[in-house]
Amino acid sequence: MDDQGCPRCKTTKYRNPSLKLMVNVCGHTLCESCVDMLFVRGSGNCVQCNTPLRKSNFRVQLFEDPAIDKEVEIRKKVLKIYNKRELDFPSLKGYNDYLEQVEEIVYNLTNNLDVEKTKQMMEQYQRENRDVIQRNKAKLTREQEELEELLLLEQQDFEQRRLQTLQDEQRQLQAKRKNKQALLDELESSQLPAALLLAQHKDRASQLETQIEKQKQNVKPTNIFSTGIMMGQTVSLAPVTRVEEVLYVYQPMHFDTYGPPIPELDQLGRLGYLNHVRTASLQDQAGGYTSGLACHRAVQDAFSGLFL
Amino acid sequence: MHHELIVLTKDYYMIKSMLLIFSSYFESTMYHNSSQKKFWTFDKEEALDKLRLEANQKFLSCAKAGINESMFLDQWEEKVLLRHYEKRLLDFCNIFKPAMPKSVVGTALMYFRRFYLNNSLMQHHPRIIMLTCAYLSCKVDEFNVSCTQFVGNLQESPAAQERALEQILEYELLLIQQLNFHLVVHNPYRPLEGFLIDLKTRYPLLENPEVLRKSAEDFLNRAAMTDAGLLFSPSLIALTAVLNGAARAGLKMEAYLTECMGLKGDKETLSKMYDSMRRITSLVKAYELPKIEEVNVGKQKLERIHAELATNLKRKHGYEDDEHVVKRQMVTEEEWTDEDLDEL
């Protein structure tokens, strides 16, 4: 997780894991405190490669390898200019060639190869395709706006629903409280016997409950399933084809013992084997041992591999 | 690096029962789809000889220059020494305290045998490997001995025991590697139990199969000193042991195979089984302890080779830690030698 450490103050990164590394355009890292220190002195040169830097050029490092951050920055800048889309091209091959061109440019700039030539190529491209670039920029912004609008709508919807449920709950609570209060009042003032009043109160309470239940079930009918299929679409009712498979039948495992057949454990007593083995004492039997086990094992061992 | 494992008796039974329960559900614990059957069972003795010869040749070609050709061991001398060290391993396990279960001994011997199938004695001294095999076998077979307890069984000073322990721990990984990480060994002892149970249950012609137990166990112990474990399945070795014992006692047992095993109609399998059992019996009968003179000659050569290699290494690399030989060389010169292992 930790990089080798800030190249300048070295130790600070290990001691202070919350300290962030900043990357600049030349691809070298510096921790926050070193960046501040560097620009306090007024000189803005990278420690390792001595390229002149500005403080604004430092961005918080997102990736472990600073080279990747550098490439990401360059890519962003290049793609601002090279922003053609697939529909701008008549053929797929044309689009692919264009993409390869972009990759080459990014690669060259990242690894400082032919920087001049690449920059010239970029400028030329910019001049030639100015209107296309503009159009695509406009498209991009429009798309982003639409997305943002949708997100906003969703959020508003959610908020509304939440408020709605809160209000409903409040109302229900109030209704219950009113009911209770009404009961108390009636008990105080009315002439009717208490049992009758209690029965009436219970009636009203159950009525309220059913009302609440109905409200809960009265959800707004939607017209779209969560997967995007519209409700009410006719679905084919043709039967699904059955796959006929062979039913599994249990076959007990069979092992070749290369010897005569061995009597089963539960038959040993009946066959008389157990008369010739030491009977298990109470102490033995406590652990689950029976004389049949030892007998069976001995006979198994005697017969196994006899005919090999 | 010192392992300490204390298991309470009640937990021990629980663990044992769990092991038994689960092992019968997991087919992988049986011999018929074990790594032993797949990778460590060979068809003929010639295949084993070939592997050992290759290991021997490989060492000769990699050996450092400056050692006289005649100083090297050829495969016959290696065989003699192998038998000698196998016997030492068996003796070590037999006097081990606490008493080592038979399966642990069998596993240790099998590890030793497998290791020297693909490696030459001249490269790794069998003295260390044999202790490492025993140590690993205790761990794998869940015979819980602490490492200090383990080296306590060596008849040495505590300092020498400590040094031996260090060497064992060093060689442990090498051993596991050379076993290709196939650590589960199926011994014929449980199949023998199974046969005895089966005989008692299904073969009334034999009145008391228990009489066969002693000779069968003795047969199995002798079989563990041969290559039988690398050539035949453990159940077959156990069956051979049983039939051998029966034949000695003059008891007839063909009906067991034809009737109980259902081999009456299967002449081919039956003849194959008899054939294999004959081979096992001949292997066991053919085993004999190596002669003392040959052993001594071989050992002298072995020690010289190892010493020579160690000095070569020291000259080239100084006292670098990555060669086992360097460390061992210091030990052989100072403290324990084969004679220290002599309890008999």
Interface residues (C-beta under 8 A of the other chain):
Chain A: F255 D256 T257 Y258 G259 P260 P261 L265 L271 G272 Y273 N275 H276 V277 Q283 D284 A286 G287 G288 Y289 L293 A294 C295 H296 R297 A298 V299 Q300 D301 A302 F303 S304 G305 L306 F307 L308
Chain B: K10 Y13 M14 I15 K16 S17 M18 L20 I21 S23 S24 E27 M30 Y31 H32 N33 K37 H186 R190 P191 L192 E193 G194 F195 L196 I197 D198 K200 T201 F232 S233 P234 S235 L236 A238 L239 C260 M261 G262 L263 T269 K272 M273
